Amino acid sequence: MAATSAAFAAALSSLSIRSSLPSLNPSSSLSLNPKLRTLQTLSFSPSKPLAASKSVPRASPRDDINTSFFDNVNPYEDIPFNPPAPPEGYVPPPAFDELPPETEDEIAAAYEEIYGPAYSGESKLGNDIYVMDAKIKKTSGLLGRKKREKPNDGFEERVIEVRRVTKVVKGGKKLSFRAIVVVGDKKGHVGIGVGKAKEVVDAIAKSAVDARRHIVTVPMTKYSTFPHRADGDYGAAKVMLRPASPGTGVIAGGAVRVVLEMAGVENALGKQLGSGNALNNARATAVAVQKMRQFREVALERGIPMEELWK
């Protein structure tokens, strides 16, 4: 082991590192002595002068550029600026602050011309995000309860009655709600519907849909009253309807009044005879209204002028 170390030290002492730089003398070398562990100084003998000492040649002037104009120009002299005269009929453009104010459409068109079309709210899926957000807010009611969204078809809704009903089953009683709703446009069209559900909101929604399926037309004169008297019954409920003079108003109570007001009747007399059930009285009112006819219909059916009906 000692002989191997001595041989390695002898080989390392004879090692010389020659410089590969082109500006150094190839005879300069680096010798390492393992015993003294000292670095001998390098002897640099540059064989060529450095590149910095060389003089940079000036570029020769080009013959294709005419610089005779600058021979007689004094750089310290003030040269007057004489712009050419404007052409005949030239109108200078107005100043920026003198222009008329731009509209929002013009500003939007200018921005779209520079930055591209603006975002219109239509997503790639085809849903308007603002409308969808509004629908989400409408459907969520207080305390996270579902809020019903009414259709926009011109009909108004009014709830006559909401009752809690039960159904006896094998395991006990099953509770639900029954709602009676009257819809009308106050232009001679009215409907009565009934619906049952476990929740009040669902029951009202079902009854409103059922009322729109049973729309009847109420004949009225120019004074917003009935053309003639009529009576109607449904089950044990009986309703009496009479026309009234202008300014009388709707003199009726209960479900009869609600049906007449939603139909648009302003002057009428009504009375409930018999049962006080709200649903039966409302349907009896609809039956009495369907018995009424306009004077022109009766005259056309008889084949006589309308003026001869009162002779």
Phi and psi restraints in degrees (value plus and minus 20) as a CYANA .aco file:
   2 ALA   PHI     -88.3   -48.3
   2 ALA   PSI     -56.7   -16.7
   3 ALA   PHI     -85.9   -45.9
   3 ALA   PSI     -56.8   -16.8
   4 THR   PHI     -86.4   -46.4
   4 THR   PSI     -60.2   -20.2
   5 SER   PHI     -86.0   -46.0
   5 SER   PSI     -59.9   -19.9
   6 ALA   PHI     -86.1   -46.1
   6 ALA   PSI     -59.9   -19.9
   7 ALA   PHI     -85.6   -45.6
   7 ALA   PSI     -58.4   -18.4
   8 PHE   PHI     -87.1   -47.1
   8 PHE   PSI     -58.7   -18.7
   9 ALA   PHI     -86.8   -46.8
   9 ALA   PSI     -58.6   -18.6
  10 ALA   PHI     -86.4   -46.4
  10 ALA   PSI     -58.9   -18.9
  11 ALA   PHI     -87.6   -47.6
  11 ALA   PSI     -57.2   -17.2
  12 LEU   PHI     -90.6   -50.6
  12 LEU   PSI     -52.6   -12.6
  13 SER   PHI     -90.3   -50.3
  13 SER   PSI     -48.8    -8.8
  14 SER   PHI    -107.6   -67.6
  14 SER   PSI     -20.2    19.8
  15 LEU   PHI     -97.3   -57.3
  15 LEU   PSI     114.5   154.5
  16 SER   PHI    -150.4  -110.4
  16 SER   PSI     113.4   153.4
  17 ILE   PHI    -122.6   -82.6
  17 ILE   PSI      98.0   138.0
  18 ARG   PHI    -112.9   -72.9
  18 ARG   PSI     123.4   163.4
  19 SER   PHI     -97.3   -57.3
  19 SER   PSI     120.1   160.1
  20 SER   PHI    -120.4   -80.4
  20 SER   PSI     -14.7    25.3
  21 LEU   PHI     -93.1   -53.1
  21 LEU   PSI     118.5   158.5
  22 PRO   PHI     -92.5   -52.5
  22 PRO   PSI     -42.6    -2.6
  23 SER   PHI    -107.2   -67.2
  23 SER   PSI     -22.1    17.9
  24 LEU   PHI    -121.3   -81.3
  24 LEU   PSI     138.1   178.1
  25 ASN   PHI     -94.2   -54.2
  25 ASN   PSI     111.6   151.6
  26 PRO   PHI     -85.3   -45.3
  26 PRO   PSI     -38.4     1.6
  27 SER   PHI     -96.7   -56.7
  27 SER   PSI     -33.6     6.4
  28 SER   PHI     -93.2   -53.2
  28 SER   PSI     115.6   155.6
  29 SER   PHI    -161.9  -121.9
  29 SER   PSI     145.0   185.0
  30 LEU   PHI    -139.6   -99.6
  30 LEU   PSI     100.9   140.9
  31 SER   PHI    -135.2   -95.2
  31 SER   PSI     117.5   157.5
  32 LEU   PHI    -134.5   -94.5
  32 LEU   PSI     108.7   148.7
  33 ASN   PHI    -126.6   -86.6
  33 ASN   PSI      94.1   134.1
  34 PRO   PHI     -90.0   -50.0
  34 PRO   PSI     -41.8    -1.8
  35 LYS   PHI     -96.2   -56.2
  35 LYS   PSI     -67.5   -27.5
  36 LEU   PHI    -103.9   -63.9
  36 LEU   PSI     -43.7    -3.7
  37 ARG   PHI      31.3    71.3
  37 ARG   PSI      24.4    64.4
  38 THR   PHI    -138.9   -98.9
  38 THR   PSI     128.4   168.4
  39 LEU   PHI    -117.8   -77.8
  39 LEU   PSI      95.3   135.3
  40 GLN   PHI     -91.3   -51.3
  40 GLN   PSI     131.9   171.9
  41 THR   PHI     -93.5   -53.5
  41 THR   PSI     126.5   166.5
  42 LEU   PHI    -108.0   -68.0
  42 LEU   PSI     122.3   162.3
  43 SER   PHI    -128.9   -88.9
  43 SER   PSI      90.9   130.9
  44 PHE   PHI    -119.5   -79.5
  44 PHE   PSI     106.8   146.8
  45 SER   PHI    -150.3  -110.3
  45 SER   PSI      70.0   110.0
  46 PRO   PHI     -81.8   -41.8
  46 PRO   PSI     107.3   147.3
  47 SER   PHI    -108.0   -68.0
  47 SER   PSI     -40.5    -0.5
  48 LYS   PHI    -146.4  -106.4
  48 LYS   PSI     129.1   169.1
  49 PRO   PHI     -87.8   -47.8
  49 PRO   PSI     134.8   174.8
  50 LEU   PHI     -87.2   -47.2
  50 LEU   PSI     137.3   177.3
  51 ALA   PHI     -91.1   -51.1
  51 ALA   PSI     -44.8    -4.8
  52 ALA   PHI     -88.6   -48.6
  52 ALA   PSI     -44.3    -4.3
  53 SER   PHI     -99.0   -59.0
  53 SER   PSI     -30.6     9.4
  54 LYS   PHI     -94.3   -54.3
  54 LYS   PSI     126.5   166.5
  55 SER   PHI    -108.4   -68.4
  55 SER   PSI     114.5   154.5
  56 VAL   PHI    -101.7   -61.7
  56 VAL   PSI     104.7   144.7
  57 PRO   PHI     -92.9   -52.9
  57 PRO   PSI     122.6   162.6
  58 ARG   PHI     -98.8   -58.8
  58 ARG   PSI     126.9   166.9
  59 ALA   PHI     -92.9   -52.9
  59 ALA   PSI     115.9   155.9
  60 SER   PHI     -94.3   -54.3
  60 SER   PSI     121.9   161.9
  61 PRO   PHI     -85.2   -45.2
  61 PRO   PSI     124.6   164.6
  62 ARG   PHI    -102.2   -62.2
  62 ARG   PSI     123.8   163.8
  63 ASP   PHI    -105.3   -65.3
  63 ASP   PSI     -38.4     1.6
  64 ASP   PHI    -105.9   -65.9
  64 ASP   PSI     -22.4    17.6
  65 ILE   PHI    -125.6   -85.6
  65 ILE   PSI     105.1   145.1
  66 ASN   PHI    -111.2   -71.2
  66 ASN   PSI      92.3   132.3
  67 THR   PHI    -133.0   -93.0
  67 THR   PSI       1.0    41.0
  68 SER   PHI     -89.7   -49.7
  68 SER   PSI     -39.4     0.6
  69 PHE   PHI     -86.3   -46.3
  69 PHE   PSI     -54.0   -14.0
  70 PHE   PHI    -103.8   -63.8
  70 PHE   PSI     -22.2    17.8
  71 ASP   PHI     -91.4   -51.4
  71 ASP   PSI     -54.4   -14.4
  72 ASN   PHI    -124.0   -84.0
  72 ASN   PSI      -3.4    36.6
  73 VAL   PHI    -124.4   -84.4
  73 VAL   PSI     108.6   148.6
  74 ASN   PHI    -110.7   -70.7
  74 ASN   PSI      97.7   137.7
  75 PRO   PHI     -88.2   -48.2
  75 PRO   PSI     -38.2     1.8
  76 TYR   PHI    -113.2   -73.2
  76 TYR   PSI     -18.6    21.4
  77 GLU   PHI    -114.1   -74.1
  77 GLU   PSI     121.8   161.8
  78 ASP   PHI     -99.6   -59.6
  78 ASP   PSI      99.9   139.9
  79 ILE   PHI    -118.2   -78.2
  79 ILE   PSI     100.8   140.8
  80 PRO   PHI     -89.9   -49.9
  80 PRO   PSI     126.0   166.0
  81 PHE   PHI    -120.2   -80.2
  81 PHE   PSI      96.1   136.1
  82 ASN   PHI    -136.9   -96.9
  82 ASN   PSI      72.7   112.7
  83 PRO   PHI     -90.6   -50.6
  83 PRO   PSI     136.0   176.0
  84 PRO   PHI     -89.6   -49.6
  84 PRO   PSI     132.7   172.7
  85 ALA   PHI     -89.6   -49.6
  85 ALA   PSI     120.7   160.7
  86 PRO   PHI     -85.8   -45.8
  86 PRO   PSI     133.0   173.0
  87 PRO   PHI     -87.8   -47.8
  87 PRO   PSI     146.1   186.1
  88 GLU   PHI     -91.5   -51.5
  88 GLU   PSI     115.2   155.2
  89 GLY   PHI      62.9   102.9
  89 GLY   PSI      -9.3    30.7
  90 TYR   PHI     -97.5   -57.5
  90 TYR   PSI     110.2   150.2
  91 VAL   PHI    -134.1   -94.1
  91 VAL   PSI      98.5   138.5
  92 PRO   PHI     -85.6   -45.6
  92 PRO   PSI     124.4   164.4
  93 PRO   PHI     -89.4   -49.4
  93 PRO   PSI     130.9   170.9
  94 PRO   PHI     -89.9   -49.9
  94 PRO   PSI     138.8   178.8
  95 ALA   PHI     -87.7   -47.7
  95 ALA   PSI     143.6   183.6
  96 PHE   PHI     -84.9   -44.9
  96 PHE   PSI     -59.4   -19.4
  97 ASP   PHI     -99.1   -59.1
  97 ASP   PSI     -26.4    13.6
  98 GLU   PHI    -118.2   -78.2
  98 GLU   PSI     -22.4    17.6
  99 LEU   PHI     -92.7   -52.7
  99 LEU   PSI     131.8   171.8
 100 PRO   PHI     -87.9   -47.9
 100 PRO   PSI     132.1   172.1
 101 PRO   PHI     -84.9   -44.9
 101 PRO   PSI     120.7   160.7
 102 GLU   PHI    -104.4   -64.4
 102 GLU   PSI     124.8   164.8
 103 THR   PHI     -99.5   -59.5
 103 THR   PSI     148.2   188.2
 104 GLU   PHI     -86.2   -46.2
 104 GLU   PSI     -53.7   -13.7
 105 ASP   PHI     -86.9   -46.9
 105 ASP   PSI     -59.8   -19.8
 106 GLU   PHI     -86.3   -46.3
 106 GLU   PSI     -59.6   -19.6
 107 ILE   PHI     -85.5   -45.5
 107 ILE   PSI     -62.5   -22.5
 108 ALA   PHI     -84.3   -44.3
 108 ALA   PSI     -59.2   -19.2
 109 ALA   PHI     -85.0   -45.0
 109 ALA   PSI     -58.4   -18.4
 110 ALA   PHI     -86.0   -46.0
 110 ALA   PSI     -62.2   -22.2
 111 TYR   PHI     -85.1   -45.1
 111 TYR   PSI     -60.7   -20.7
 112 GLU   PHI     -87.4   -47.4
 112 GLU   PSI     -50.8   -10.8
 113 GLU   PHI     -88.2   -48.2
 113 GLU   PSI     -50.7   -10.7
 114 ILE   PHI    -108.3   -68.3
 114 ILE   PSI     -69.5   -29.5
 115 TYR   PHI    -123.4   -83.4
 115 TYR   PSI     -20.4    19.6
 116 GLY   PHI      77.0   117.0
 116 GLY   PSI     154.4   194.4
 117 PRO   PHI     -84.9   -44.9
 117 PRO   PSI     123.1   163.1
 118 ALA   PHI     -97.7   -57.7
 118 ALA   PSI     141.3   181.3
 119 TYR   PHI     -97.2   -57.2
 119 TYR   PSI     103.0   143.0
 120 SER   PHI    -113.9   -73.9
 120 SER   PSI     -17.6    22.4
 121 GLY   PHI      72.6   112.6
 121 GLY   PSI     -26.5    13.5
 122 GLU   PHI    -109.0   -69.0
 122 GLU   PSI      97.7   137.7
 123 SER   PHI    -104.5   -64.5
 123 SER   PSI     156.9   196.9
 124 LYS   PHI     -88.0   -48.0
 124 LYS   PSI     -45.2    -5.2
 125 LEU   PHI    -100.5   -60.5
 125 LEU   PSI     -27.7    12.3
 126 GLY   PHI      70.1   110.1
 126 GLY   PSI     -10.3    29.7
 127 ASN   PHI    -124.7   -84.7
 127 ASN   PSI     114.3   154.3
 128 ASP   PHI     -96.6   -56.6
 128 ASP   PSI      97.4   137.4
 129 ILE   PHI     -87.0   -47.0
 129 ILE   PSI     -53.3   -13.3
 130 TYR   PHI     -90.7   -50.7
 130 TYR   PSI     -60.8   -20.8
 131 VAL   PHI     -87.8   -47.8
 131 VAL   PSI     -61.0   -21.0
 132 MET   PHI     -83.9   -43.9
 132 MET   PSI     -58.4   -18.4
 133 ASP   PHI     -85.7   -45.7
 133 ASP   PSI     -59.2   -19.2
 134 ALA   PHI     -86.5   -46.5
 134 ALA   PSI     -57.7   -17.7
 135 LYS   PHI     -86.3   -46.3
 135 LYS   PSI     -57.5   -17.5
 136 ILE   PHI     -84.8   -44.8
 136 ILE   PSI     -59.1   -19.1
 137 LYS   PHI     -88.1   -48.1
 137 LYS   PSI     -54.7   -14.7
 138 LYS   PHI     -91.7   -51.7
 138 LYS   PSI     -58.1   -18.1
 139 THR   PHI     -92.9   -52.9
 139 THR   PSI     -40.4    -0.4
 140 SER   PHI    -116.6   -76.6
 140 SER   PSI      95.6   135.6
 141 GLY   PHI    -116.0   -76.0
 141 GLY   PSI    -175.8  -135.8
 142 LEU   PHI     -92.6   -52.6
 142 LEU   PSI     117.6   157.6
 143 LEU   PHI      39.5    79.5
 143 LEU   PSI      13.0    53.0
 144 GLY   PHI      55.7    95.7
 144 GLY   PSI     -11.7    28.3
 145 ARG   PHI     -96.9   -56.9
 145 ARG   PSI     131.6   171.6
 146 LYS   PHI     -94.8   -54.8
 146 LYS   PSI     111.1   151.1
 147 LYS   PHI    -127.7   -87.7
 147 LYS   PSI     109.4   149.4
 148 ARG   PHI     -98.5   -58.5
 148 ARG   PSI     118.9   158.9
 149 GLU   PHI    -122.8   -82.8
 149 GLU   PSI     100.2   140.2
 150 LYS   PHI     -99.0   -59.0
 150 LYS   PSI     119.6   159.6
 151 PRO   PHI     -91.7   -51.7
 151 PRO   PSI     125.6   165.6
 152 ASN   PHI    -117.4   -77.4
 152 ASN   PSI      56.7    96.7
 153 ASP   PHI    -137.1   -97.1
 153 ASP   PSI     -10.5    29.5
 154 GLY   PHI      70.5   110.5
 154 GLY   PSI     -24.2    15.8
 155 PHE   PHI    -118.6   -78.6
 155 PHE   PSI     115.8   155.8
 156 GLU   PHI    -115.4   -75.4
 156 GLU   PSI     131.5   171.5
 157 GLU   PHI    -137.3   -97.3
 157 GLU   PSI     122.3   162.3
 158 ARG   PHI    -163.4  -123.4
 158 ARG   PSI     109.0   149.0
 159 VAL   PHI    -106.5   -66.5
 159 VAL   PSI     105.6   145.6
 160 ILE   PHI    -106.6   -66.6
 160 ILE   PSI     -64.8   -24.8
 161 GLU   PHI    -176.7  -136.7
 161 GLU   PSI     122.8   162.8
 162 VAL   PHI    -150.2  -110.2
 162 VAL   PSI      98.1   138.1
 163 ARG   PHI    -142.9  -102.9
 163 ARG   PSI     130.7   170.7
 164 ARG   PHI    -115.4   -75.4
 164 ARG   PSI     101.3   141.3
 165 VAL   PHI    -137.2   -97.2
 165 VAL   PSI     140.7   180.7
 166 THR   PHI    -149.6  -109.6
 166 THR   PSI     132.6   172.6
 167 LYS   PHI    -147.2  -107.2
 167 LYS   PSI     104.3   144.3
 168 VAL   PHI    -102.0   -62.0
 168 VAL   PSI     100.0   140.0
 169 VAL   PHI    -138.9   -98.9
 169 VAL   PSI    -195.6  -155.6
 170 LYS   PHI     -84.9   -44.9
 170 LYS   PSI     -56.6   -16.6
 171 GLY   PHI    -109.2   -69.2
 171 GLY   PSI     -23.2    16.8
 172 GLY   PHI     125.6   165.6
 172 GLY   PSI    -160.5  -120.5
 173 LYS   PHI    -130.4   -90.4
 173 LYS   PSI     117.1   157.1
 174 LYS   PHI    -125.3   -85.3
 174 LYS   PSI      94.3   134.3
 175 LEU   PHI    -106.3   -66.3
 175 LEU   PSI     123.2   163.2
 176 SER   PHI    -175.8  -135.8
 176 SER   PSI     153.8   193.8
 177 PHE   PHI    -140.0  -100.0
 177 PHE   PSI     121.0   161.0
 178 ARG   PHI    -137.7   -97.7
 178 ARG   PSI     109.6   149.6
 179 ALA   PHI    -141.4  -101.4
 179 ALA   PSI     122.2   162.2
 180 ILE   PHI    -136.7   -96.7
 180 ILE   PSI     101.6   141.6
 181 VAL   PHI    -146.0  -106.0
 181 VAL   PSI     120.3   160.3
 182 VAL   PHI    -135.2   -95.2
 182 VAL   PSI     108.3   148.3
 183 VAL   PHI    -136.1   -96.1
 183 VAL   PSI     127.4   167.4
 184 GLY   PHI    -187.0  -147.0
 184 GLY   PSI     136.0   176.0
 185 ASP   PHI    -123.3   -83.3
 185 ASP   PSI     -17.1    22.9
 186 LYS   PHI      38.7    78.7
 186 LYS   PSI       7.9    47.9
 187 LYS   PHI    -149.5  -109.5
 187 LYS   PSI       3.5    43.5
 188 GLY   PHI      83.0   123.0
 188 GLY   PSI     -10.7    29.3
 189 HIS   PHI    -145.8  -105.8
 189 HIS   PSI     109.5   149.5
 190 VAL   PHI    -166.8  -126.8
 190 VAL   PSI     129.8   169.8
 191 GLY   PHI    -163.6  -123.6
 191 GLY   PSI     129.9   169.9
 192 ILE   PHI    -143.6  -103.6
 192 ILE   PSI     111.3   151.3
 193 GLY   PHI    -160.2  -120.2
 193 GLY   PSI     137.4   177.4
 194 VAL   PHI    -157.1  -117.1
 194 VAL   PSI     124.8   164.8
 195 GLY   PHI    -173.0  -133.0
 195 GLY   PSI     130.9   170.9
 196 LYS   PHI    -143.6  -103.6
 196 LYS   PSI     124.1   164.1
 197 ALA   PHI    -182.9  -142.9
 197 ALA   PSI     150.2   190.2
 198 LYS   PHI     -95.9   -55.9
 198 LYS   PSI     -42.7    -2.7
 199 GLU   PHI    -136.0   -96.0
 199 GLU   PSI     132.0   172.0
 200 VAL   PHI     -86.7   -46.7
 200 VAL   PSI     -60.5   -20.5
 201 VAL   PHI     -83.6   -43.6
 201 VAL   PSI     -62.2   -22.2
 202 ASP   PHI     -87.6   -47.6
 202 ASP   PSI     -56.4   -16.4
 203 ALA   PHI     -85.6   -45.6
 203 ALA   PSI     -60.5   -20.5
 204 ILE   PHI     -87.1   -47.1
 204 ILE   PSI     -59.2   -19.2
 205 ALA   PHI     -84.3   -44.3
 205 ALA   PSI     -63.1   -23.1
 206 LYS   PHI     -86.5   -46.5
 206 LYS   PSI     -59.0   -19.0
 207 SER   PHI     -89.3   -49.3
 207 SER   PSI     -53.1   -13.1
 208 ALA   PHI     -86.3   -46.3
 208 ALA   PSI     -60.2   -20.2
 209 VAL   PHI     -84.9   -44.9
 209 VAL   PSI     -60.9   -20.9
 210 ASP   PHI     -85.8   -45.8
 210 ASP   PSI     -55.1   -15.1
 211 ALA   PHI     -87.9   -47.9
 211 ALA   PSI     -55.4   -15.4
 212 ARG   PHI     -90.1   -50.1
 212 ARG   PSI     -38.7     1.3
 213 ARG   PHI    -103.8   -63.8
 213 ARG   PSI     -32.8     7.2
 214 HIS   PHI    -144.5  -104.5
 214 HIS   PSI      37.2    77.2
 215 ILE   PHI    -104.1   -64.1
 215 ILE   PSI     112.4   152.4
 216 VAL   PHI    -141.1  -101.1
 216 VAL   PSI     136.1   176.1
 217 THR   PHI    -121.4   -81.4
 217 THR   PSI     111.9   151.9
 218 VAL   PHI    -122.5   -82.5
 218 VAL   PSI      95.5   135.5
 219 PRO   PHI     -92.2   -52.2
 219 PRO   PSI     113.3   153.3
 220 MET   PHI    -157.8  -117.8
 220 MET   PSI     135.2   175.2
 221 THR   PHI    -112.4   -72.4
 221 THR   PSI    -197.5  -157.5
 222 LYS   PHI     -90.3   -50.3
 222 LYS   PSI     -33.0     7.0
 223 TYR   PHI    -115.6   -75.6
 223 TYR   PSI      -5.4    34.6
 224 SER   PHI      36.8    76.8
 224 SER   PSI      27.2    67.2
 225 THR   PHI    -157.9  -117.9
 225 THR   PSI     159.7   199.7
 226 PHE   PHI     -98.1   -58.1
 226 PHE   PSI     130.5   170.5
 227 PRO   PHI     -92.1   -52.1
 227 PRO   PSI     -47.5    -7.5
 228 HIS   PHI    -179.0  -139.0
 228 HIS   PSI     154.9   194.9
 229 ARG   PHI     -98.9   -58.9
 229 ARG   PSI     136.5   176.5
 230 ALA   PHI    -180.6  -140.6
 230 ALA   PSI     131.7   171.7
 231 ASP   PHI    -145.6  -105.6
 231 ASP   PSI     128.1   168.1
 232 GLY   PHI    -165.3  -125.3
 232 GLY   PSI     130.0   170.0
 233 ASP   PHI    -157.7  -117.7
 233 ASP   PSI     130.4   170.4
 234 TYR   PHI    -168.7  -128.7
 234 TYR   PSI      91.7   131.7
 235 GLY   PHI      47.8    87.8
 235 GLY   PSI    -149.1  -109.1
 236 ALA   PHI    -112.4   -72.4
 236 ALA   PSI     -18.5    21.5
 237 ALA   PHI    -116.4   -76.4
 237 ALA   PSI     118.1   158.1
 238 LYS   PHI    -148.8  -108.8
 238 LYS   PSI     117.6   157.6
 239 VAL   PHI    -148.5  -108.5
 239 VAL   PSI     116.5   156.5
 240 MET   PHI    -134.8   -94.8
 240 MET   PSI     106.9   146.9
 241 LEU   PHI    -141.1  -101.1
 241 LEU   PSI     115.8   155.8
 242 ARG   PHI    -155.3  -115.3
 242 ARG   PSI     121.5   161.5
 243 PRO   PHI     -91.2   -51.2
 243 PRO   PSI     139.7   179.7
 244 ALA   PHI    -158.3  -118.3
 244 ALA   PSI     139.1   179.1
 245 SER   PHI     -95.3   -55.3
 245 SER   PSI     139.6   179.6
 246 PRO   PHI     -79.5   -39.5
 246 PRO   PSI     117.4   157.4
 247 GLY   PHI      74.6   114.6
 247 GLY   PSI     -24.8    15.2
 248 THR   PHI     -94.6   -54.6
 248 THR   PSI     -61.1   -21.1
 249 GLY   PHI      67.4   107.4
 249 GLY   PSI    -196.7  -156.7
 250 VAL   PHI    -113.7   -73.7
 250 VAL   PSI      89.3   129.3
 251 ILE   PHI    -125.5   -85.5
 251 ILE   PSI      73.0   113.0
 252 ALA   PHI    -181.6  -141.6
 252 ALA   PSI     149.6   189.6
 253 GLY   PHI    -156.5  -116.5
 253 GLY   PSI     144.5   184.5
 254 GLY   PHI      48.3    88.3
 254 GLY   PSI    -162.2  -122.2
 255 ALA   PHI     -89.9   -49.9
 255 ALA   PSI     -46.0    -6.0
 256 VAL   PHI     -83.9   -43.9
 256 VAL   PSI     -62.4   -22.4
 257 ARG   PHI     -84.1   -44.1
 257 ARG   PSI     -62.4   -22.4
 258 VAL   PHI     -83.4   -43.4
 258 VAL   PSI     -63.3   -23.3
 259 VAL   PHI     -83.9   -43.9
 259 VAL   PSI     -62.9   -22.9
 260 LEU   PHI     -87.9   -47.9
 260 LEU   PSI     -59.4   -19.4
 261 GLU   PHI     -87.4   -47.4
 261 GLU   PSI     -60.1   -20.1
 262 MET   PHI     -89.7   -49.7
 262 MET   PSI     -43.7    -3.7
 263 ALA   PHI     -99.2   -59.2
 263 ALA   PSI     -37.4     2.6
 264 GLY   PHI      80.1   120.1
 264 GLY   PSI     -10.4    29.6
 265 VAL   PHI     -96.1   -56.1
 265 VAL   PSI     109.1   149.1
 266 GLU   PHI    -128.4   -88.4
 266 GLU   PSI     -43.7    -3.7
 267 ASN   PHI    -154.4  -114.4
 267 ASN   PSI      89.8   129.8
 268 ALA   PHI    -185.7  -145.7
 268 ALA   PSI     138.6   178.6
 269 LEU   PHI    -139.9   -99.9
 269 LEU   PSI     116.3   156.3
 270 GLY   PHI    -164.1  -124.1
 270 GLY   PSI     128.1   168.1
 271 LYS   PHI    -167.4  -127.4
 271 LYS   PSI     118.7   158.7
 272 GLN   PHI    -112.3   -72.3
 272 GLN   PSI     108.6   148.6
 273 LEU   PHI    -142.9  -102.9
 273 LEU   PSI     103.7   143.7
 274 GLY   PHI      84.5   124.5
 274 GLY   PSI    -148.0  -108.0
 275 SER   PHI     -89.2   -49.2
 275 SER   PSI     132.2   172.2
 276 GLY   PHI    -122.8   -82.8
 276 GLY   PSI      -6.1    33.9
 277 ASN   PHI     -85.6   -45.6
 277 ASN   PSI     108.4   148.4
 278 ALA   PHI     -86.1   -46.1
 278 ALA   PSI     -62.3   -22.3
 279 LEU   PHI     -86.6   -46.6
 279 LEU   PSI     -63.7   -23.7
 280 ASN   PHI     -87.5   -47.5
 280 ASN   PSI     -56.5   -16.5
 281 ASN   PHI     -88.7   -48.7
 281 ASN   PSI     -58.4   -18.4
 282 ALA   PHI     -85.1   -45.1
 282 ALA   PSI     -62.3   -22.3
 283 ARG   PHI     -90.8   -50.8
 283 ARG   PSI     -52.8   -12.8
 284 ALA   PHI     -85.0   -45.0
 284 ALA   PSI     -55.5   -15.5
 285 THR   PHI     -83.8   -43.8
 285 THR   PSI     -61.3   -21.3
 286 ALA   PHI     -84.5   -44.5
 286 ALA   PSI     -57.4   -17.4
 287 VAL   PHI     -85.5   -45.5
 287 VAL   PSI     -62.0   -22.0
 288 ALA   PHI     -85.8   -45.8
 288 ALA   PSI     -56.2   -16.2
 289 VAL   PHI     -88.8   -48.8
 289 VAL   PSI     -55.9   -15.9
 290 GLN   PHI     -90.7   -50.7
 290 GLN   PSI     -36.8     3.2
 291 LYS   PHI     -99.8   -59.8
 291 LYS   PSI     -35.2     4.8
 292 MET   PHI    -101.1   -61.1
 292 MET   PSI     128.7   168.7
 293 ARG   PHI    -158.0  -118.0
 293 ARG   PSI     132.2   172.2
 294 GLN   PHI     -97.9   -57.9
 294 GLN   PSI     138.3   178.3
 295 PHE   PHI     -83.9   -43.9
 295 PHE   PSI     -56.3   -16.3
 296 ARG   PHI     -86.3   -46.3
 296 ARG   PSI     -52.8   -12.8
 297 GLU   PHI     -88.2   -48.2
 297 GLU   PSI     -61.5   -21.5
 298 VAL   PHI     -86.1   -46.1
 298 VAL   PSI     -61.6   -21.6
 299 ALA   PHI     -85.3   -45.3
 299 ALA   PSI     -58.8   -18.8
 300 LEU   PHI     -88.4   -48.4
 300 LEU   PSI     -55.2   -15.2
 301 GLU   PHI     -88.7   -48.7
 301 GLU   PSI     -57.9   -17.9
 302 ARG   PHI    -102.5   -62.5
 302 ARG   PSI     -36.9     3.1
 303 GLY   PHI      57.1    97.1
 303 GLY   PSI       9.6    49.6
 304 ILE   PHI    -147.3  -107.3
 304 ILE   PSI     140.4   180.4
 305 PRO   PHI     -83.4   -43.4
 305 PRO   PSI     132.9   172.9
 306 MET   PHI     -87.2   -47.2
 306 MET   PSI     -43.5    -3.5
 307 GLU   PHI     -91.1   -51.1
 307 GLU   PSI     -41.8    -1.8
 308 GLU   PHI    -105.9   -65.9
 308 GLU   PSI     -18.9    21.1
 309 LEU   PHI     -88.9   -48.9
 309 LEU   PSI     -47.5    -7.5
 310 TRP   PHI    -118.8   -78.8
 310 TRP   PSI     -11.8    28.2
